[in-house]
Structures are given as structure tokens and as C-alpha cells.
Amino acid sequence: MAQVHFSAGLRELTGGLARVEIQASNVRRLIAALDDMFPGIGERLSEASSVAIDGEILTDAEFEPVPDDAEVHFLDILQGG
Amino acid sequence: MALTEENPGYKWVGTRPIRPDGLDKVTGKAQFGADLTLPGMLFGKVVRSPHAHARILSIDTTTAASMLGVKAVITGSDFPDLAANGAHASDIDVANNAIARDKVLYEGHVVAAVAATTRELAEAAAKAVEVSYEVLPHVLTVDEAMADNAPLLHENMITKGVEPAPDQPSNVASRIVHERGDLEQGFGEADVVIEREFTTKPVHQGYIEPHAAVADANNDGRANIWCSSQGHFAMRAYTATVLGVSQGTLKVTAAEIGGGFGGKTVIYLEPLAVRLSQRAGRPVKLVMDRDEVFRATGPTSGTRIKVKMGISNGGELTAAEVWMAFEAGAYAGSPVGAAGMTVIAAYDIPHFLVEGYDVVCNKPRVAAYRAPGAPMAAFAVESVLDELARSIDMDPIEVRLANAVVEGTQASYGPKFPRIGFVETLEAIKEHPNYTAELGPNQGRGVAAGFWFNAGMNSSATVHINENGTATVVTGSPDIGGSRQSMALMAAEELGIPYESIKPVVADTETVGFNDVTGGSRVTLATGAAVVDACRLVIEDLRARAAKTWDVEIDQVEWVDGQAQHVDGSQPPLSLSALAGKSGRTGGPISANASLNARGVGAAFSAQLCDVEVDPETGVTRVVRYLTAQDAGRAISPDYVEGQMQGGVVQGIGWGLNEEYIHDENGGMENPSFLDYRMPVASDLPMIECSIVEVPNPAHPYGVRGVGEVGIVPPMAALANAIKDATGVRLTDLPMTPIKVLEALNEQSD
């Protein structure tokens, strides 16, 4: 099961929950599963987030595999100069 | 140079050859945005708002359009109404920033544009456009914009990131928050707690080359654009959105670029030039002057930041509380999100709360500027950290080492850090002779550090082998920091041929695969990885051709030092030029493409050491020594890495000591020129000494991390800490001008 961690901002959509465990083969399925648990969070995660899987920050990561014991964090989209 | 890990003996990577664009630039042959001239070309001029906030009542273009030589006049009504079309909010903002429709939101906001046969005629016609405004009250700072009953820029702006959502609009676009642990417990465990409030002003990226664009529209709906930007694919996408056309109808060619630093990742002139060209039926050139650059293009945010931090007598940080408000300018999108993620990211602090607000106000829309958001945040936290170190009588580098994040530390923004080199950069400045150099009268020493994520994103590259065995490396990443040299060095290393045999080229949007912008310190990492991939495909092809020539299996062929060799030496080697010269016999021309969404981004850290001398009579601060250490991962081109490090520091010194937007009571900018907006020049500064630290990024073929941004993060705090060391006064408001220093000294003596 992947451990999904929510930032304090996202916790407003998870009823204060800081972490859940979810089995999902890739990021898209992970977001869909989260949206089932916390309706509305899927849109927020898809539109405005990067994702970090085991410490690696990824963009456009919809089809990125999520290993069984992965640590997953959703982050704000970053702008570089 | 401080090498922390062994160099694996590269032949080209890490060398300092002549830059590929150097000759054209020093001989004036390089074509920048404003240099292109086309047959029949018209000159454009933009009409800008004189008001900081006003409703457009009417625009009368009759007189301007009737002037002899004027070929086109456009206003917001010449563009699709994206809001009415249900477009995404961010696209609507891009369009409305390019040309206002109903309201102007800052002095300099575009309301119309003209094209005429001469520059002088275009300027006269622009003056003849009659705009009637209803002037509205304005807000210029986060304090004014967040005040109760503040005038609203956008009547429908509901703050995001707040649950439940507010039921009234405001100027606060969004709120971000990061939290861990128990603040009360953390501050309870501290022996010393220090709380300070900081303010910074908007500062401009200050690129030497103003924005410029030439557009040539065809009768079939297609158009060519030549412009100076950090990403011509992004310019194509934004311009297509504003014009309401398919991206495929636009071809964008990247001109040489005279600096960007994040400020050329957005559009200003491109859609105007295309529309004028369409209306006139002739090519149109639009070039900003410096006044327009200052008044109408994105600076970075002014900010207010409150920091409270606690530390034990042993030097362990126990808690941090940060509140930040960032000016976004006219539309949502300040870098407060990144500021919130970076503000304490360099340190392992068990208890913290970081809260940030993105606030619109009547100034130009902010644009990215080197490590967007991180420098202001670091100014605040690194200043407080300096005070904490002083309060417990601990060396400022030691206090940072004691709390520095390392591989495996849970970052304040979420994930665990992979292999990073923060400790190594701190040790580099600690071991440098500057750290123990004797200080003179009125001199002081300051230390500060900084963190930046760096980026990966999408890149493409094509490698062509020419008939004589030379190579052309084609990418779509505009070269703003030496990327052509880096691409050529990595290609030379891969192919095993001389650097001089490789021609790196930045191609237009129809000639090479998609590339994201040159930003986020990403090009050497991401586009470099695409170049390496393409070179390796070429080498695979070359091995196959050698195998075919020798009638052996491909696994009997190795590629060594630019030639195919049989594993048992039974065949005379085949050089690249030999294989290329006969490529027609072995399958045709030799080339390969690679495209990727880069993975394995390596985070960057910088530690800096600054000595200043403060004149107690004038308040003038002079930088007498400056050392910057930065983890480059691997310095593909050390010359350019040092250039990036020095450039970041110099911009940070300007931000810290001189630069600021000054507005009058009507919201007009009072200092829109380099005479009054004082950026540092060479004679202001000592040599900026560089210590390149190399802790290779294990996820990149050459260990690259990216070097373009993090260097600008520490300087303002390093300066403030050095001024404190020299004078005993703590300055918390940027820029630290002579008058502010004198006032602080006078207060101290009272």
C-alpha cells in the first residue's frame, strides 16, 4: 500500500486527515481513488499539483507507477525563473 | 573549485572551451529580438494606461486610423473574449494582461496598439488614440490590498485554499499553509525565541534586452513570429490562446536573448504583433523601450513576511512560524507557493507553521524571477537565524550545519530529500580563507544559505551526423545561460569527437520537438538528457553500421573515442567520419531524435559569505569580499556555472542594497529607467568568488543538478547579516539604502 501524505492545505479537503494508505498502480488511479474517498480532491490534485513519489518531484505524472510501499506527497505546481 | 566527489575522467565535460555563440555576439552578428527586418515591415507602438486602476469607458481610434501611413489600429475588442467563451481563468488573465478589455489594472496596461510605416508615425498615432477612463481607487501594497473595504481589482475573486470558502470577494487570490508538529511544544523547548517582521519591494529582472517581437501574418491564417523569449513553444501556446487560433497556425523562431531570468517566460507583444500584421497585411515589429519594460512587464513581488523561530542553547532549531503576503500584481499568481515550500526547507525543524497569501494589487503582473519566491523568504529566515546564532554565541555556519537537511530528511514541504549537497556547500565556505580573513574598520561578515528545487519538464533533441563526421545538435531550448555549450560538451563526451566538431542549434517550433521553457534551472538537466539519449541512439546506429561493414554481430562492436572498434581488434577501427562518409551504403543519413519528460531532478543549495564596509557618515554599504559556494551536481561547463553563480549574487546584491519600484500617490512608477532604478555595475563590486561544489545527482547521466537560480536566494540575508556584524543594527526592510542604514545607526545611538 502506498502512503499518501496531505499538506496542511489539502487537509481541509480530507477532514483533517494527514495520511492515508491506498493501493493504486499509477498516479491517475491514485487520484481517482482519493477522489472517491474525499470528493472534490481529485480536481484540485489534477489541476494544481506536482507529485513526489519516494522523494522525486514529478510533473505530468498521470501514468507514473506508484510502487506498493511508496511515499507520495502532492505539491503545488512550481514556477521556475 | 571544491570537488567533493571524484571526477570520473571526462574528456570534455568540465572543460572551459570557447563558447559557440561567442564570435557572433562580440562581432555584432547575433540576431536579437529587435534586429530582424522584413521587406515592407511596419513599426508598431502600444498605447498604455496612465492610470493604476480605471474602467475603460470608450476608445476612439478614428483619428489614429485615418493618419497617413497608419496601417492598423487594434484594441481589446479585436481579440476573442475568453471569459465569454468559458476559458480557464489563467488563460483569461493572460489575455487580459496582454490587452485590457474593460478595466486597466496598472499603469502601463495595454489598451490599444498601432502599426505604421515609420516609428515616428506609429508614436504619433498611438498618441492620437483617445481613451476615456473612469479612474478607480487603487491599492499598491499587500497592506493596502488586504485592508478592510479595500478597492477590489476583480469583483469575483474568492480566496482559494480556505475552507469553507469566503462568501465575499477580496484581493486575496489564495492561501497556502504547511504545518508539522506542535508549535507550542516547539517554542516551549526553545531557550531563545526571536520574532521579526520583514518587507521587500518589487524588483525587476533587469534583463538588458527589452522585449521585442516581429510577426508576419499570411492570408491563409498562418503567421510567423520572431521573438526574444525563454521558450518559443510557450510563446506559441500563449499567443494562440489570446488570438483564439490553433497552435499549428503559428511558427515561432527564437531570437538570441539578452537576458530573461524568468521575466521572458510570458507574453506581452506577440499577440499584438500578429493581430496588427493580420489587419495591415504586412509584417509588424514591436519593441519595448526601457520605460515600458519597467512599467508593464513583470517584476517580482513586494512582500511582507513575519518570522518567529526558536533555538536551544545547544544550537538545535525547535520551531518556526512564518506568515507571508506576496504581491501578485494585477492578476493572481505570485510565487508565494514556492516561498512557502522553500522558506525553511534547508533546515530540519520539528515544529512549524508556514502560512502564505497571494494578493493582487495595481502593479504590473509579477513574472518569475530566479528561484521565484525563495529569495524574499530566505532574507527573512536567514536574518532571524543569524540573530539566533548570535543570541547563543554560536558560529553562523555551525548553527546551519547543526540543522542542515541531508539525504533522507523529511523536507518541510513534504517528501524526503534524495542525495543533496547542502552540508558540502556550508563546509566549502567554512574552509575558504575568506572566512578567517581579517576585517577592517567598519567592516562586517555575513553568512546565509538558500535552497531551490530545480525543475525537469519536457525536452526534445535531434542529433544529425554530417557527411564529414561532425555533428549538429538541435534543441528547442533558448540559450540564456550557456546551454548550447553544455549541450555540445555532453554530445562531444558521448560521441567521442572534439567539442569543436559539434554545432549546437536552437531551432524553431516547426523544426524540433517540443521543449518547455528555459527556466527552473532545467535545460542542462532535461534538454541535456535528451541530447545524451539522442547521441546514444546515434552510437547504437553507428555500431550497427560498423557491424554491417565488417559482417559481424553488433555485440562485436564497441564505440570508443569516436570510432567503432571490433572487440577483439580483428578489424581496423572505423572513425565517425568514415562511417558518416559512407552512410548512404549502410542505411542512409545518420540522425536520431529523443524526447523526454525529465525525471531525477536534483535539488540545489547555495551557501554564501559576504564582507561589507559601512560608511558611518553616509550609510553607504560597500561589498568588499563575496564568496558563493553552490552544489552544481556536475559542472558541465564550469565557466557558465560560475557565470550563473556570479550573476545570481550580483542581482541579489542589487535587490538587497539598491533596487526598488517607487510609485507616486496615483500609482505611477517614478523610477522607470536604469538611471533611477539602480542595478549594480561591475565597478560597484569586488570579484564574486565561486566555489563549485560537486555532489553528483545520481539520476542524471552526468550528475547535473541545475545551477541557474539558487545563487540569488542567499545574498540579501548575507548582506543584512554582514551589515549587522559591521554596525550592530539589524535592517529588515529592503533595499538597505544608505538613508535606511543611517536612520538605523541614528536610532541605535539615541
Interface residues (C-beta under 8 A of the other chain):
Chain A: H5 S7 A8 G9 E12 L13 A52 D54 G55 E56 I57 L58 T59 D60 E71 H73 F74 L75 D76 I77 L78 Q79 G80 G81
Chain B: G161 V162 E163 R175 I176 V177 H178 E179 Q205 F261 G262 G263 T265 P335 G337 A338 G340 M341 L353 A368 Y369 R370 A371 P372 Y413 G414 P415 K416 F417 P418 F453 N454 A455 G456 M457 N458 V517 G519 G520 S521 R522 N597 R599 G600 V601 A699 G708 E709
